[in-house]
Amino acid sequence: MDYRDAPEEAAFRGRLWTWLADNAGRFPASGSGEDYWARQGDWHQALYAAGFFGLTWPRAYGGHELPPVYDVILDEELARAGARPRPSLGYLVQGLGRHGSEELRRRFLPGMIDGTERWCQGFSEPGAGSDLASLTTTATREGDTYLLNGHKIWTSYSDVADWCLMLARTDPDVPRHKGISAFVVDMHQEGIQQRPLKMINGVTSEFGQLVIDGARVPADRMVGAPGEGWALAMTVVGHEREPAELGFTARYGKLVRDLARRAPEAEPSDELRWAAVQAEMLRLHLRRRLSERLDGVHHGPEGSLDKLLMTWVEQDVGHAALAVGGTRDPELFAEYLYSRSQSVMGGTSQIQKNIIARRILGLGG
């Protein structure tokens, strides 16, 4: 396969490189500090204003309708420039875009894509993380509104979000997968209390938990029909688990190169050599996924394979960071600590293996 840029792709890459040279340095590139997460919204809007965000999404909602290869170029150049990755928002766009009414899409997708309205995802709960179908947050119909009560956790950017794509149980008397509905919930109301979660690397501005006590949402902000929330959830987590959708996988190669520069002049450690192999493996895997997408191939449970690959690579790179910097380098130690979460976020590795076993290999009856 010929991976060289077509003329229009080369022109886009050149414009992007020029813009990054002038602008990337204005934003913290490392995710180990509070300022990194505090500037995420500014980074999103800067990319969009320059024409480098929402590349593959429909023009009707603020996108550019370009082929997926442009997202790959963006990720590659961000990593090459040492810049932060593009915001990982595609899974919410896919969920609302596929399952929402045209009215909801036209109202909410433009602000989601251009970054003028911030979003979070209200799926996981203290007792329903990987087993999402066991969620207990309820939505009770009262006239033209639903009354929400429950508890969400690991909610990215909940402290700055204007809206939340939230799952709640609307029917307790049907099989648990069929009683879940999805809503667009206003975060600026008294019925929602946001509490920060301090992570092991010290960051408190990435994740939060939501205490939902009598929050209200208009009935016309239900996404899809009652009981169709599980289908939306599978769309969201399917795209969330694909490396091509996340935008930050290119940073693994960037971090490996940074580690190589920081490492002592002696022979590189086994951990660093293996991390370099793994990062390159994932880069080539993404190339194959891109080729498949350009051929019209769309994946379902195969996203669990991608998620496992990402987990292995991120944690191997994290071990390399620990080998190079130990605990004496706060930035590299924070990279190692953050990598430990990869086997839990977006569905645990054990859950991914179960999906692979049952839905791809046909095991377990």
C-alpha positions as CSV (number, residue, x, y, z in Angstrom):
1,M,0.0,0.0,0.0
2,D,1.2,3.5,-0.8
3,Y,1.1,5.6,2.3
4,R,2.6,8.8,0.7
5,D,0.4,11.9,0.8
6,A,-1.7,12.9,-2.2
7,P,-1.1,16.5,-3.2
8,E,-4.1,17.9,-1.3
9,E,-3.1,15.8,1.8
10,A,0.5,17.2,1.6
11,A,-0.9,20.7,1.3
12,F,-3.0,20.2,4.5
13,R,0.0,18.7,6.3
14,G,2.0,21.8,5.4
15,R,-0.6,24.2,6.6
16,L,-1.0,22.3,9.8
17,W,2.8,22.1,10.5
18,T,3.1,25.9,10.0
19,W,0.2,26.6,12.3
20,L,1.6,24.2,15.0
21,A,5.0,25.9,14.8
22,D,3.3,29.2,15.8
23,N,0.7,28.0,18.2
24,A,1.4,24.6,19.8
25,G,3.8,26.1,22.4
26,R,1.0,28.2,23.9
27,F,-0.6,25.1,25.4
28,P,0.9,22.6,27.9
29,A,1.9,19.4,26.1
30,S,2.2,17.1,29.1
31,G,-0.9,15.6,30.7
32,S,0.7,15.3,34.1
33,G,-0.4,18.7,35.6
34,E,-3.6,20.6,36.4
35,D,-3.0,23.3,33.8
36,Y,-3.0,20.7,31.0
37,W,-6.6,19.8,31.7
38,A,-7.7,23.4,32.5
39,R,-6.6,24.5,29.0
40,Q,-8.3,21.6,27.1
41,G,-11.2,23.7,26.1
42,D,-8.9,26.5,24.8
43,W,-7.0,23.9,22.7
44,H,-10.2,22.5,21.2
45,Q,-11.4,25.9,20.1
46,A,-8.0,26.9,18.8
47,L,-7.8,23.8,16.6
48,Y,-11.3,24.3,15.4
49,A,-10.8,28.0,14.6
50,A,-7.7,27.1,12.5
51,G,-9.6,24.5,10.5
52,F,-8.0,21.5,12.2
53,F,-10.8,19.9,14.2
54,G,-14.0,18.1,13.2
55,L,-12.2,17.1,10.0
56,T,-14.3,14.0,9.1
57,W,-17.7,15.1,10.5
58,P,-20.6,16.5,8.4
59,R,-20.5,20.1,7.2
60,A,-24.2,20.5,8.3
61,Y,-23.0,20.4,11.9
62,G,-19.7,22.3,11.6
63,G,-17.4,19.6,10.3
64,H,-15.3,19.5,7.1
65,E,-16.5,16.1,5.7
66,L,-12.9,15.0,4.8
67,P,-11.7,11.4,4.5
68,P,-10.4,9.7,7.7
69,V,-6.8,10.0,6.5
70,Y,-6.9,13.7,7.5
71,D,-7.5,12.8,11.2
72,V,-4.4,10.5,10.9
73,I,-2.3,13.3,9.5
74,L,-3.5,15.6,12.3
75,D,-2.5,13.0,14.9
76,E,0.9,12.4,13.3
77,E,1.7,16.1,13.1
78,L,0.6,16.8,16.6
79,A,2.9,14.1,17.9
80,R,5.8,15.2,15.7
81,A,5.4,18.8,16.9
82,G,5.4,17.7,20.5
83,A,1.9,19.1,20.9
84,R,-1.0,17.8,23.0
85,P,-3.3,15.4,21.2
86,R,-6.6,16.5,19.7
87,P,-9.6,16.3,22.1
88,S,-11.2,12.9,22.2
89,L,-14.7,13.8,21.4
90,G,-15.6,11.6,18.5
91,Y,-17.4,8.9,20.4
92,L,-20.0,11.4,21.7
93,V,-20.4,12.9,18.2
94,Q,-21.0,9.4,16.9
95,G,-23.5,8.6,19.6
96,L,-25.6,11.7,19.3
97,G,-25.2,11.8,15.5
98,R,-26.4,8.2,15.0
99,H,-29.1,8.0,17.5
100,G,-30.4,11.5,18.1
101,S,-33.2,13.2,16.2
102,E,-32.4,15.8,13.5
103,E,-33.6,18.4,15.9
104,L,-31.2,17.3,18.6
105,R,-28.3,17.0,16.1
106,R,-28.8,20.5,14.8
107,R,-29.2,21.9,18.3
108,F,-26.2,20.2,20.0
109,L,-23.6,18.9,17.5
110,P,-22.3,22.3,16.3
111,G,-21.5,23.5,19.8
112,M,-20.0,20.1,20.6
113,I,-17.8,20.1,17.5
114,D,-16.6,23.8,17.7
115,G,-16.0,23.6,21.4
116,T,-18.2,26.5,22.5
117,E,-20.3,24.0,24.6
118,R,-18.4,21.6,26.8
119,W,-19.7,18.0,27.2
120,C,-19.2,15.0,29.5
121,Q,-20.4,11.4,29.4
122,G,-22.6,10.1,32.3
123,F,-22.3,6.3,31.9
124,S,-20.2,4.7,34.7
125,E,-21.5,4.5,38.3
126,P,-19.9,3.3,41.5
127,G,-21.6,0.0,41.2
128,A,-21.8,-0.1,37.4
129,G,-18.5,0.5,35.7
130,S,-17.6,-2.4,33.4
131,D,-21.0,-3.9,34.0
132,L,-22.8,-0.9,32.6
133,A,-26.2,-2.7,32.3
134,S,-26.5,-2.8,36.1
135,L,-26.7,1.0,36.4
136,T,-29.2,2.3,38.9
137,T,-29.6,6.0,38.1
138,T,-33.3,6.5,37.4
139,A,-35.4,8.7,35.1
140,T,-39.0,9.0,36.0
141,R,-41.5,10.7,33.7
142,E,-43.4,13.6,35.1
143,G,-45.5,15.3,32.4
144,D,-43.2,16.8,29.8
145,T,-40.0,16.2,31.9
146,Y,-38.0,13.4,33.4
147,L,-36.8,13.5,37.0
148,L,-33.3,12.1,37.4
149,N,-31.8,10.6,40.6
150,G,-28.5,8.6,41.0
151,H,-24.7,8.8,41.0
152,K,-22.2,8.9,38.2
153,I,-18.4,8.5,38.5
154,W,-15.2,8.9,36.4
155,T,-17.0,11.6,34.4
156,S,-14.4,13.4,32.3
157,Y,-14.6,17.2,32.4
158,S,-17.7,17.2,34.5
159,D,-16.4,20.3,36.4
160,V,-16.6,22.4,33.2
161,A,-19.3,20.7,31.2
162,D,-22.4,22.4,30.0
163,W,-24.1,19.2,28.9
164,C,-24.0,15.5,29.8
165,L,-24.9,12.6,27.6
166,M,-26.4,10.5,30.4
167,L,-27.8,7.0,30.7
168,A,-30.6,6.3,33.2
169,R,-33.1,3.5,33.8
170,T,-36.6,4.4,32.7
171,D,-38.2,1.0,33.0
172,P,-37.2,-1.3,36.0
173,D,-39.6,-4.1,34.9
174,V,-37.9,-5.3,31.7
175,P,-34.6,-7.0,31.1
176,R,-31.9,-4.7,32.3
177,H,-30.4,-3.9,28.9
178,K,-33.9,-2.9,27.6
179,G,-34.8,-0.5,30.4
180,I,-32.1,2.1,29.8
181,S,-32.6,5.4,28.0
182,A,-30.2,8.2,27.0
183,F,-30.7,11.9,27.7
184,V,-29.0,15.3,27.0
185,V,-28.8,16.8,30.5
186,D,-28.2,20.4,31.4
187,M,-25.3,20.4,33.9
188,H,-26.1,23.9,35.2
189,Q,-28.9,23.0,37.5
190,E,-29.3,22.6,41.3
191,G,-30.1,18.9,41.0
192,I,-26.6,18.0,39.9
193,Q,-23.6,18.3,42.2
194,Q,-20.1,17.8,40.8
195,R,-17.3,16.5,43.0
196,P,-13.7,16.3,41.8
197,L,-11.8,13.0,42.0
198,K,-8.1,13.2,42.8
199,M,-6.1,10.8,40.7
200,I,-3.0,8.9,41.8
201,N,-0.9,11.3,39.8
202,G,-2.3,14.3,41.8
203,V,-4.6,15.7,39.0
204,T,-8.1,16.7,40.2
205,S,-9.4,18.4,37.1
206,E,-9.8,15.5,34.7
207,F,-12.4,13.3,36.4
208,G,-15.3,14.0,38.6
209,Q,-18.3,12.3,40.2
210,L,-21.9,13.5,39.9
211,V,-24.5,13.3,42.6
212,I,-27.9,13.6,40.8
213,D,-30.8,14.5,43.1
214,G,-34.0,15.6,41.4
215,A,-32.3,16.9,38.2
216,R,-34.8,17.6,35.4
217,V,-34.5,17.0,31.7
218,P,-37.3,17.8,29.1
219,A,-38.7,14.7,27.5
220,D,-37.7,15.9,24.0
221,R,-34.1,15.7,25.0
222,M,-34.2,11.9,25.2
223,V,-31.9,10.5,22.6
224,G,-33.8,7.9,20.6
225,A,-36.9,6.2,22.0
226,P,-37.4,5.0,25.6
227,G,-35.3,1.9,26.2
228,E,-32.9,2.6,23.3
229,G,-30.1,3.8,25.5
230,W,-28.2,0.5,25.4
231,A,-27.8,0.8,21.6
232,L,-26.4,4.3,22.0
233,A,-24.1,3.1,24.7
234,M,-22.7,0.4,22.4
235,T,-22.1,2.9,19.6
236,V,-20.3,5.2,22.0
237,V,-18.1,2.6,23.7
238,G,-17.4,1.0,20.3
239,H,-15.9,4.2,19.0
240,E,-14.3,5.1,22.3
241,R,-12.3,1.8,22.1
242,E,-11.0,2.3,18.6
243,P,-7.5,3.8,18.5
244,A,-8.4,5.8,15.3
245,E,-11.1,7.7,17.2
246,L,-9.1,8.6,20.3
247,G,-6.5,10.9,18.8
248,F,-4.0,10.3,21.6
249,T,-2.4,7.1,20.4
250,A,0.2,9.0,18.4
251,R,1.5,10.4,21.7
252,Y,3.0,7.0,22.5
253,G,5.6,7.3,19.8
254,K,6.2,10.9,20.9
255,L,6.8,9.8,24.5
256,V,9.1,7.0,23.4
257,R,11.2,9.5,21.4
258,D,11.3,11.8,24.4
259,L,12.4,9.0,26.7
260,A,15.2,8.0,24.2
261,R,16.5,11.6,24.4
262,R,16.3,11.6,28.2
263,A,17.9,8.2,28.7
264,P,21.5,7.9,29.7
265,E,24.0,7.5,26.9
266,A,24.5,3.9,27.8
267,E,22.6,1.1,26.0
268,P,18.8,1.7,26.2
269,S,16.9,-0.4,28.7
270,D,14.9,-3.4,27.7
271,E,11.7,-1.5,28.8
272,L,12.5,1.4,26.4
273,R,13.3,-0.9,23.5
274,W,10.1,-2.9,24.0
275,A,8.0,0.3,24.3
276,A,9.5,1.5,20.9
277,V,8.5,-1.9,19.3
278,Q,5.0,-1.7,20.8
279,A,4.4,1.9,19.8
280,E,5.4,1.2,16.2
281,M,3.2,-1.9,16.2
282,L,0.2,0.2,17.2
283,R,1.0,2.8,14.6
284,L,1.0,0.2,11.8
285,H,-2.2,-1.3,13.2
286,L,-3.8,2.1,12.9
287,R,-2.7,2.3,9.3
288,R,-4.4,-1.0,8.6
289,R,-7.6,0.1,10.4
290,L,-7.5,3.3,8.3
291,S,-7.2,1.3,5.1
292,E,-10.2,-0.8,6.2
293,R,-12.3,2.3,7.0
294,L,-11.5,3.8,3.6
295,D,-12.7,0.5,2.0
296,G,-16.0,0.9,3.9
297,V,-15.3,-1.8,6.6
298,H,-16.8,-0.9,9.9
299,H,-16.0,-2.8,13.1
300,G,-18.1,-4.0,16.0
301,P,-16.6,-6.1,18.7
302,E,-13.2,-5.9,17.0
303,G,-12.9,-2.6,18.9
304,S,-12.2,-4.7,22.0
305,L,-9.0,-6.0,20.2
306,D,-8.0,-2.4,19.6
307,K,-8.6,-1.4,23.2
308,L,-6.4,-4.3,24.5
309,L,-3.6,-3.2,22.1
310,M,-3.8,0.4,23.4
311,T,-3.7,-0.8,27.0
312,W,-0.6,-3.0,26.4
313,V,1.2,-0.2,24.5
314,E,0.3,2.6,27.0
315,Q,1.4,0.5,30.0
316,D,4.6,-0.7,28.3
317,V,5.4,3.0,27.5
318,G,4.6,3.8,31.2
319,H,7.0,1.1,32.4
320,A,9.7,2.6,30.1
321,A,9.0,6.1,31.6
322,L,9.6,4.6,35.0
323,A,12.8,2.8,33.9
324,V,14.2,6.1,32.5
325,G,13.1,8.5,35.2
326,G,12.3,6.4,38.2
327,T,10.4,8.3,40.9
328,R,12.9,11.2,40.8
329,D,11.4,12.7,37.6
330,P,7.8,13.8,38.6
331,E,6.7,14.2,35.0
332,L,7.8,10.7,33.9
333,F,6.5,9.2,37.1
334,A,3.2,10.8,36.5
335,E,3.1,9.2,33.0
336,Y,3.7,5.8,34.6
337,L,1.0,6.3,37.2
338,Y,-1.5,7.5,34.5
339,S,-0.8,4.4,32.3
340,R,-2.1,2.1,35.1
341,S,-5.7,3.5,34.4
342,Q,-5.7,2.3,30.8
343,S,-6.7,-1.2,31.7
344,V,-9.8,0.1,33.5
345,M,-11.0,3.2,31.5
346,G,-13.4,2.5,28.6
347,G,-14.1,-1.0,29.9
348,T,-11.6,-3.2,31.8
349,S,-9.2,-5.5,30.0
350,Q,-11.2,-8.5,31.5
351,I,-14.4,-7.2,29.9
352,Q,-12.6,-6.8,26.5
353,K,-11.4,-10.4,26.7
354,N,-14.9,-11.6,27.5
355,I,-16.3,-9.7,24.5
356,I,-13.5,-11.1,22.2
357,A,-14.2,-14.7,23.5
358,R,-18.0,-14.5,23.1
359,R,-18.6,-12.2,20.1
360,I,-15.6,-12.9,18.0
361,L,-14.5,-16.4,18.9
362,G,-17.9,-17.8,19.7
363,L,-16.9,-19.3,23.0
364,G,-19.1,-19.8,26.0
365,G,-22.3,-20.8,24.2
